[in-house]
């Protein structure tokens, strides 16, 4: 199985998506509720990613999402800035 973690910049937000399963399989997008993260789908992913291209992501305010701040390479988790080394 292919397992990729993708970081997607969407305007002022940086979202993390997790993709697994055969590339040619039908896509299945699983979206978690509040206050969970994409990790809530891991037990189900193991059962589905043989037949589907399973896509999960952390919605705004959960898991690995980040708010982009002014300046290159500076992101925030919504409370304190995180500046990469």
Backbone atoms as SQL, in Angstrom:
CREATE TABLE atoms (id INTEGER PRIMARY KEY, chain TEXT, resi INTEGER, resn TEXT, atom TEXT, x REAL, y REAL, z REAL);
INSERT INTO atoms VALUES
  (1, 'A', 1, 'UNK', 'N', 0.818, -1.190, 0.000),
  (2, 'A', 1, 'UNK', 'CA', 0.000, 0.000, 0.000),
  (3, 'A', 1, 'UNK', 'C', 0.862, 1.255, 0.000),
  (4, 'A', 2, 'UNK', 'N', 0.420, 2.226, -0.702),
  (5, 'A', 2, 'UNK', 'CA', 1.101, 3.517, -0.726),
  (6, 'A', 2, 'UNK', 'C', 0.556, 4.336, 0.425),
  (7, 'A', 3, 'UNK', 'N', 1.448, 4.940, 1.188),
  (8, 'A', 3, 'UNK', 'CA', 1.019, 5.810, 2.292),
  (9, 'A', 3, 'UNK', 'C', 1.792, 7.112, 2.153),
  (10, 'A', 4, 'UNK', 'N', 1.071, 8.186, 1.853),
  (11, 'A', 4, 'UNK', 'CA', 1.689, 9.495, 1.687),
  (12, 'A', 4, 'UNK', 'C', 1.110, 10.459, 2.699),
  (13, 'A', 5, 'UNK', 'N', 1.947, 11.364, 3.176),
  (14, 'A', 5, 'UNK', 'CA', 1.487, 12.491, 3.969),
  (15, 'A', 5, 'UNK', 'C', 1.760, 13.734, 3.141),
  (16, 'A', 6, 'UNK', 'N', 0.717, 14.492, 2.877),
  (17, 'A', 6, 'UNK', 'CA', 0.828, 15.677, 2.039),
  (18, 'A', 6, 'UNK', 'C', 0.525, 16.913, 2.859),
  (19, 'A', 7, 'UNK', 'N', 1.259, 17.981, 2.594),
  (20, 'A', 7, 'UNK', 'CA', 0.982, 19.273, 3.218),
  (21, 'A', 7, 'UNK', 'C', 0.442, 20.180, 2.127),
  (22, 'A', 8, 'UNK', 'N', -0.749, 20.723, 2.359),
  (23, 'A', 8, 'UNK', 'CA', -1.431, 21.537, 1.364),
  (24, 'A', 8, 'UNK', 'C', -1.581, 22.952, 1.893),
  (25, 'A', 9, 'UNK', 'N', -1.041, 23.929, 1.166),
  (26, 'A', 9, 'UNK', 'CA', -1.241, 25.332, 1.512),
  (27, 'A', 9, 'UNK', 'C', -2.516, 25.796, 0.837),
  (28, 'A', 10, 'UNK', 'N', -3.468, 26.245, 1.651),
  (29, 'A', 10, 'UNK', 'CA', -4.756, 26.711, 1.131),
  (30, 'A', 10, 'UNK', 'C', -5.015, 28.105, 1.682),
  (31, 'A', 11, 'UNK', 'N', -4.518, 29.109, 0.974),
  (32, 'A', 11, 'UNK', 'CA', -4.667, 30.481, 1.457),
  (33, 'A', 11, 'UNK', 'C', -3.856, 30.698, 2.714),
  (34, 'A', 12, 'UNK', 'N', -4.538, 31.050, 3.813),
  (35, 'A', 12, 'UNK', 'CA', -3.837, 31.331, 5.062),
  (36, 'A', 12, 'UNK', 'C', -3.715, 30.101, 5.946),
  (37, 'A', 13, 'UNK', 'N', -4.042, 28.917, 5.419),
  (38, 'A', 13, 'UNK', 'CA', -4.046, 27.695, 6.216),
  (39, 'A', 13, 'UNK', 'C', -3.175, 26.638, 5.564),
  (40, 'A', 14, 'UNK', 'N', -2.479, 25.873, 6.386),
  (41, 'A', 14, 'UNK', 'CA', -1.694, 24.732, 5.924),
  (42, 'A', 14, 'UNK', 'C', -2.341, 23.475, 6.505),
  (43, 'A', 15, 'UNK', 'N', -2.855, 22.604, 5.631),
  (44, 'A', 15, 'UNK', 'CA', -3.536, 21.388, 6.050),
  (45, 'A', 15, 'UNK', 'C', -2.663, 20.170, 5.766),
  (46, 'A', 16, 'UNK', 'N', -2.778, 19.163, 6.620),
  (47, 'A', 16, 'UNK', 'CA', -2.056, 17.912, 6.436),
  (48, 'A', 16, 'UNK', 'C', -3.043, 16.826, 6.038),
  (49, 'A', 17, 'UNK', 'N', -2.747, 16.134, 4.930),
  (50, 'A', 17, 'UNK', 'CA', -3.597, 15.048, 4.439),
  (51, 'A', 17, 'UNK', 'C', -2.797, 13.753, 4.427),
  (52, 'A', 18, 'UNK', 'N', -3.499, 12.650, 4.639),
  (53, 'A', 18, 'UNK', 'CA', -2.888, 11.321, 4.633),
  (54, 'A', 18, 'UNK', 'C', -3.606, 10.488, 3.582),
  (55, 'A', 19, 'UNK', 'N', -2.831, 9.873, 2.687),
  (56, 'A', 19, 'UNK', 'CA', -3.397, 9.125, 1.566),
  (57, 'A', 19, 'UNK', 'C', -2.795, 7.727, 1.566),
  (58, 'A', 20, 'UNK', 'N', -3.674, 6.714, 1.439),
  (59, 'A', 20, 'UNK', 'CA', -3.188, 5.335, 1.346),
  (60, 'A', 20, 'UNK', 'C', -4.094, 4.549, 0.414),
  (61, 'A', 21, 'UNK', 'N', -3.619, 3.404, -0.014),
  (62, 'A', 21, 'UNK', 'CA', -4.389, 2.545, -0.909),
  (63, 'A', 21, 'UNK', 'C', -3.869, 2.621, -2.325),
  (64, 'A', 22, 'UNK', 'N', -4.351, 1.713, -3.163),
  (65, 'A', 22, 'UNK', 'CA', -3.894, 1.675, -4.554),
  (66, 'A', 22, 'UNK', 'C', -4.275, 2.950, -5.312),
  (67, 'A', 23, 'UNK', 'N', -3.366, 3.454, -6.127),
  (68, 'A', 23, 'UNK', 'CA', -3.618, 4.683, -6.884),
  (69, 'A', 23, 'UNK', 'C', -4.824, 4.555, -7.816),
  (70, 'A', 24, 'UNK', 'N', -5.069, 3.372, -8.339),
  (71, 'A', 24, 'UNK', 'CA', -6.169, 3.190, -9.287),
  (72, 'A', 24, 'UNK', 'C', -7.513, 2.902, -8.605),
  (73, 'A', 25, 'UNK', 'N', -7.523, 2.771, -7.286),
  (74, 'A', 25, 'UNK', 'CA', -8.760, 2.459, -6.551),
  (75, 'A', 25, 'UNK', 'C', -9.663, 3.690, -6.445),
  (76, 'A', 26, 'UNK', 'N', -10.958, 3.470, -6.245),
  (77, 'A', 26, 'UNK', 'CA', -11.867, 4.614, -6.066),
  (78, 'A', 26, 'UNK', 'C', -11.495, 5.407, -4.813),
  (79, 'A', 27, 'UNK', 'N', -11.521, 6.734, -4.878),
  (80, 'A', 27, 'UNK', 'CA', -11.165, 7.537, -3.706),
  (81, 'A', 27, 'UNK', 'C', -12.281, 7.522, -2.659),
  (82, 'A', 28, 'UNK', 'N', -11.877, 7.524, -1.399),
  (83, 'A', 28, 'UNK', 'CA', -12.809, 7.599, -0.285),
  (84, 'A', 28, 'UNK', 'C', -12.247, 8.633, 0.694),
  (85, 'A', 29, 'UNK', 'N', -12.942, 9.746, 0.874),
  (86, 'A', 29, 'UNK', 'CA', -12.491, 10.820, 1.752),
  (87, 'A', 29, 'UNK', 'C', -13.223, 10.697, 3.087),
  (88, 'A', 30, 'UNK', 'N', -12.458, 10.612, 4.173),
  (89, 'A', 30, 'UNK', 'CA', -13.016, 10.511, 5.515),
  (90, 'A', 30, 'UNK', 'C', -12.702, 11.798, 6.265),
  (91, 'A', 31, 'UNK', 'N', -13.725, 12.467, 6.770),
  (92, 'A', 31, 'UNK', 'CA', -13.565, 13.750, 7.468),
  (93, 'A', 31, 'UNK', 'C', -13.990, 13.566, 8.916),
  (94, 'A', 32, 'UNK', 'N', -13.112, 13.925, 9.836),
  (95, 'A', 32, 'UNK', 'CA', -13.406, 13.770, 11.261),
  (96, 'A', 32, 'UNK', 'C', -14.238, 14.928, 11.787),
  (97, 'A', 33, 'UNK', 'N', -14.813, 14.737, 12.960),
  (98, 'A', 33, 'UNK', 'CA', -15.584, 15.784, 13.628),
  (99, 'A', 33, 'UNK', 'C', -14.783, 16.423, 14.749),
  (100, 'A', 34, 'UNK', 'N', -15.389, 17.380, 15.405),
  (101, 'A', 34, 'UNK', 'CA', -14.755, 18.082, 16.517),
  (102, 'A', 34, 'UNK', 'C', -14.871, 17.225, 17.764),
  (103, 'A', 35, 'UNK', 'N', -13.878, 17.086, 18.585),
  (104, 'A', 35, 'UNK', 'CA', -12.540, 17.668, 18.567),
  (105, 'A', 35, 'UNK', 'C', -11.474, 16.683, 18.100),
  (106, 'A', 36, 'UNK', 'N', -11.830, 15.729, 17.264),
  (107, 'A', 36, 'UNK', 'CA', -10.894, 14.693, 16.829),
  (108, 'A', 36, 'UNK', 'C', -9.886, 15.197, 15.807),
  (109, 'A', 37, 'UNK', 'N', -9.071, 14.285, 15.306),
  (110, 'A', 37, 'UNK', 'CA', -8.135, 14.569, 14.217),
  (111, 'A', 37, 'UNK', 'C', -8.234, 13.415, 13.222),
  (112, 'A', 38, 'UNK', 'N', -7.474, 13.473, 12.163),
  (113, 'A', 38, 'UNK', 'CA', -7.487, 12.409, 11.159),
  (114, 'A', 38, 'UNK', 'C', -7.101, 11.063, 11.758),
  (115, 'A', 39, 'UNK', 'N', -6.400, 11.065, 12.878),
  (116, 'A', 39, 'UNK', 'CA', -5.977, 9.819, 13.532),
  (117, 'A', 39, 'UNK', 'C', -7.159, 8.943, 13.930),
  (118, 'A', 40, 'UNK', 'N', -8.336, 9.529, 14.113),
  (119, 'A', 40, 'UNK', 'CA', -9.510, 8.761, 14.510),
  (120, 'A', 40, 'UNK', 'C', -9.869, 7.709, 13.453),
  (121, 'A', 41, 'UNK', 'N', -9.453, 7.918, 12.200),
  (122, 'A', 41, 'UNK', 'CA', -9.785, 7.007, 11.114),
  (123, 'A', 41, 'UNK', 'C', -8.783, 5.868, 10.929),
  (124, 'A', 42, 'UNK', 'N', -7.682, 5.863, 11.643),
  (125, 'A', 42, 'UNK', 'CA', -6.637, 4.852, 11.410),
  (126, 'A', 42, 'UNK', 'C', -7.127, 3.407, 11.525),
  (127, 'A', 43, 'UNK', 'N', -7.926, 3.039, 12.532),
  (128, 'A', 43, 'UNK', 'CA', -8.400, 1.645, 12.585),
  (129, 'A', 43, 'UNK', 'C', -9.251, 1.265, 11.364),
  (130, 'A', 44, 'UNK', 'N', -10.064, 2.173, 10.880),
  (131, 'A', 44, 'UNK', 'CA', -10.892, 1.913, 9.710),
  (132, 'A', 44, 'UNK', 'C', -10.059, 1.903, 8.436),
  (133, 'A', 45, 'UNK', 'N', -9.040, 2.766, 8.374),
  (134, 'A', 45, 'UNK', 'CA', -8.164, 2.824, 7.196),
  (135, 'A', 45, 'UNK', 'C', -7.566, 1.453, 6.913),
  (136, 'A', 46, 'UNK', 'N', -7.141, 0.756, 7.956),
  (137, 'A', 46, 'UNK', 'CA', -6.517, -0.558, 7.784),
  (138, 'A', 46, 'UNK', 'C', -7.457, -1.552, 7.104),
  (139, 'A', 47, 'UNK', 'N', -8.753, -1.367, 7.291),
  (140, 'A', 47, 'UNK', 'CA', -9.737, -2.266, 6.685),
  (141, 'A', 47, 'UNK', 'C', -10.126, -1.841, 5.270),
  (142, 'A', 48, 'UNK', 'N', -9.920, -0.570, 4.944),
  (143, 'A', 48, 'UNK', 'CA', -10.401, -0.025, 3.664),
  (144, 'A', 48, 'UNK', 'C', -9.332, 0.174, 2.603),
  (145, 'A', 49, 'UNK', 'N', -8.072, 0.375, 3.015),
  (146, 'A', 49, 'UNK', 'CA', -7.093, 0.809, 2.012),
  (147, 'A', 49, 'UNK', 'C', -6.610, -0.295, 1.072),
  (148, 'A', 50, 'UNK', 'N', -7.162, -1.490, 1.176),
  (149, 'A', 50, 'UNK', 'CA', -6.908, -2.511, 0.165),
  (150, 'A', 50, 'UNK', 'C', -7.831, -2.365, -1.034),
  (151, 'A', 51, 'UNK', 'N', -8.998, -1.733, -0.815),
  (152, 'A', 51, 'UNK', 'CA', -10.008, -1.589, -1.865),
  (153, 'A', 51, 'UNK', 'C', -10.219, -0.158, -2.324),
  (154, 'A', 52, 'UNK', 'N', -9.806, 0.811, -1.495),
  (155, 'A', 52, 'UNK', 'CA', -10.046, 2.221, -1.783),
  (156, 'A', 52, 'UNK', 'C', -8.765, 3.025, -1.642),
  (157, 'A', 53, 'UNK', 'N', -8.734, 4.171, -2.262),
  (158, 'A', 53, 'UNK', 'CA', -7.689, 5.178, -2.046),
  (159, 'A', 53, 'UNK', 'C', -8.222, 6.053, -0.919),
  (160, 'A', 54, 'UNK', 'N', -7.799, 5.783, 0.306),
  (161, 'A', 54, 'UNK', 'CA', -8.340, 6.429, 1.496),
  (162, 'A', 54, 'UNK', 'C', -7.610, 7.750, 1.737),
  (163, 'A', 55, 'UNK', 'N', -8.387, 8.830, 1.862),
  (164, 'A', 55, 'UNK', 'CA', -7.843, 10.173, 2.060),
  (165, 'A', 55, 'UNK', 'C', -8.444, 10.734, 3.340),
  (166, 'A', 56, 'UNK', 'N', -7.587, 11.116, 4.277),
  (167, 'A', 56, 'UNK', 'CA', -8.029, 11.769, 5.507),
  (168, 'A', 56, 'UNK', 'C', -7.227, 13.055, 5.660),
  (169, 'A', 57, 'UNK', 'N', -7.756, 13.996, 6.412),
  (170, 'A', 57, 'UNK', 'CA', -7.009, 15.225, 6.672),
  (171, 'A', 57, 'UNK', 'C', -7.471, 15.833, 7.980),
  (172, 'A', 58, 'UNK', 'N', -6.649, 16.701, 8.536),
  (173, 'A', 58, 'UNK', 'CA', -6.982, 17.421, 9.751),
  (174, 'A', 58, 'UNK', 'C', -7.658, 18.723, 9.369),
  (175, 'A', 59, 'UNK', 'N', -8.918, 18.893, 9.789),
  (176, 'A', 59, 'UNK', 'CA', -9.644, 20.122, 9.486),
  (177, 'A', 59, 'UNK', 'C', -9.050, 21.273, 10.289),
  (178, 'A', 60, 'UNK', 'N', -9.437, 22.500, 9.942),
  (179, 'A', 60, 'UNK', 'CA', -8.964, 23.683, 10.675),
  (180, 'A', 60, 'UNK', 'C', -9.189, 23.509, 12.174),
  (181, 'A', 61, 'UNK', 'N', -8.160, 23.788, 12.944),
  (182, 'A', 61, 'UNK', 'CA', -8.272, 23.735, 14.396),
  (183, 'A', 61, 'UNK', 'C', -8.022, 22.377, 15.001),
  (184, 'A', 62, 'UNK', 'N', -7.661, 21.371, 14.194),
  (185, 'A', 62, 'UNK', 'CA', -7.459, 20.024, 14.728),
  (186, 'A', 62, 'UNK', 'C', -6.175, 19.416, 14.188),
  (187, 'A', 63, 'UNK', 'N', -5.586, 18.529, 14.964),
  (188, 'A', 63, 'UNK', 'CA', -4.426, 17.769, 14.499),
  (189, 'A', 63, 'UNK', 'C', -3.266, 18.630, 14.052),
  (190, 'A', 64, 'UNK', 'N', -2.784, 18.381, 12.825),
  (191, 'A', 64, 'UNK', 'CA', -1.563, 19.021, 12.331),
  (192, 'A', 64, 'UNK', 'C', -1.823, 20.261, 11.477),
  (193, 'A', 65, 'UNK', 'N', -3.009, 20.863, 11.535),
  (194, 'A', 65, 'UNK', 'CA', -3.262, 22.079, 10.756),
  (195, 'A', 65, 'UNK', 'C', -2.411, 23.216, 11.301),
  (196, 'A', 66, 'UNK', 'N', -2.127, 24.183, 10.476),
  (197, 'A', 66, 'UNK', 'CA', -1.358, 25.366, 10.882),
  (198, 'A', 66, 'UNK', 'C', -1.904, 26.592, 10.170),
  (199, 'A', 67, 'UNK', 'N', -1.906, 27.728, 10.857),
  (200, 'A', 67, 'UNK', 'CA', -2.287, 28.997, 10.232),
  (201, 'A', 67, 'UNK', 'C', -1.010, 29.675, 9.776),
  (202, 'A', 68, 'UNK', 'N', -0.970, 30.094, 8.531),
  (203, 'A', 68, 'UNK', 'CA', 0.199, 30.793, 8.005),
  (204, 'A', 68, 'UNK', 'C', 0.166, 32.233, 8.476),
  (205, 'A', 69, 'UNK', 'N', 1.304, 32.745, 8.900),
  (206, 'A', 69, 'UNK', 'CA', 1.429, 34.135, 9.317),
  (207, 'A', 69, 'UNK', 'C', 2.229, 34.893, 8.272),
  (208, 'A', 70, 'UNK', 'N', 2.255, 36.203, 8.404),
  (209, 'A', 70, 'UNK', 'CA', 3.048, 37.015, 7.481),
  (210, 'A', 70, 'UNK', 'C', 4.507, 36.618, 7.589),
  (211, 'A', 71, 'UNK', 'N', 5.158, 36.484, 6.478),
  (212, 'A', 71, 'UNK', 'CA', 6.577, 36.133, 6.459),
  (213, 'A', 71, 'UNK', 'C', 6.771, 34.727, 5.943),
  (214, 'A', 72, 'UNK', 'N', 7.796, 34.513, 5.156),
  (215, 'A', 72, 'UNK', 'CA', 8.038, 33.197, 4.572),
  (216, 'A', 72, 'UNK', 'C', 8.451, 32.182, 5.637),
  (217, 'A', 73, 'UNK', 'N', 7.876, 31.011, 5.557),
  (218, 'A', 73, 'UNK', 'CA', 8.283, 29.913, 6.432),
  (219, 'A', 73, 'UNK', 'C', 7.791, 30.009, 7.858),
  (220, 'A', 74, 'UNK', 'N', 6.907, 30.946, 8.175),
  (221, 'A', 74, 'UNK', 'CA', 6.418, 31.080, 9.544),
  (222, 'A', 74, 'UNK', 'C', 4.978, 30.590, 9.581),
  (223, 'A', 75, 'UNK', 'N', 4.712, 29.641, 10.458),
  (224, 'A', 75, 'UNK', 'CA', 3.355, 29.115, 10.601),
  (225, 'A', 75, 'UNK', 'C', 2.965, 29.127, 12.073),
  (226, 'A', 76, 'UNK', 'N', 1.684, 28.945, 12.338),
  (227, 'A', 76, 'UNK', 'CA', 1.191, 28.959, 13.715),
  (228, 'A', 76, 'UNK', 'C', 0.142, 27.878, 13.865),
  (229, 'A', 77, 'UNK', 'N', -0.025, 27.379, 15.081),
  (230, 'A', 77, 'UNK', 'CA', -1.097, 26.421, 15.331),
  (231, 'A', 77, 'UNK', 'C', -2.328, 27.137, 15.833),
  (232, 'A', 78, 'UNK', 'N', -2.392, 28.438, 15.679),
  (233, 'A', 78, 'UNK', 'CA', -3.527, 29.227, 16.109),
  (234, 'A', 78, 'UNK', 'C', -3.302, 29.928, 17.421),
  (235, 'A', 79, 'UNK', 'N', -2.230, 29.577, 18.132),
  (236, 'A', 79, 'UNK', 'CA', -1.969, 30.240, 19.406),
  (237, 'A', 79, 'UNK', 'C', -0.591, 30.893, 19.411),
  (238, 'A', 80, 'UNK', 'N', 0.456, 30.116, 19.254),
  (239, 'A', 80, 'UNK', 'CA', 1.821, 30.654, 19.262),
  (240, 'A', 80, 'UNK', 'C', 2.499, 30.404, 17.919),
  (241, 'A', 81, 'UNK', 'N', 3.286, 31.345, 17.433),
  (242, 'A', 81, 'UNK', 'CA', 3.988, 31.120, 16.171),
  (243, 'A', 81, 'UNK', 'C', 4.989, 29.976, 16.284),
  (244, 'A', 82, 'UNK', 'N', 5.142, 29.251, 15.208),
  (245, 'A', 82, 'UNK', 'CA', 6.147, 28.189, 15.109),
  (246, 'A', 82, 'UNK', 'C', 7.080, 28.606, 13.977),
  (247, 'A', 83, 'UNK', 'N', 8.329, 28.818, 14.291),
  (248, 'A', 83, 'UNK', 'CA', 9.289, 29.260, 13.284),
  (249, 'A', 83, 'UNK', 'C', 10.235, 28.105, 13.017),
  (250, 'A', 84, 'UNK', 'N', 10.281, 27.604, 11.785),
  (251, 'A', 84, 'UNK', 'CA', 11.176, 26.488, 11.471),
  (252, 'A', 84, 'UNK', 'C', 12.632, 26.890, 11.629),
  (253, 'A', 85, 'UNK', 'N', 13.499, 25.932, 11.982),
  (254, 'A', 85, 'UNK', 'CA', 14.925, 26.242, 12.147),
  (255, 'A', 85, 'UNK', 'C', 15.589, 26.678, 10.862);
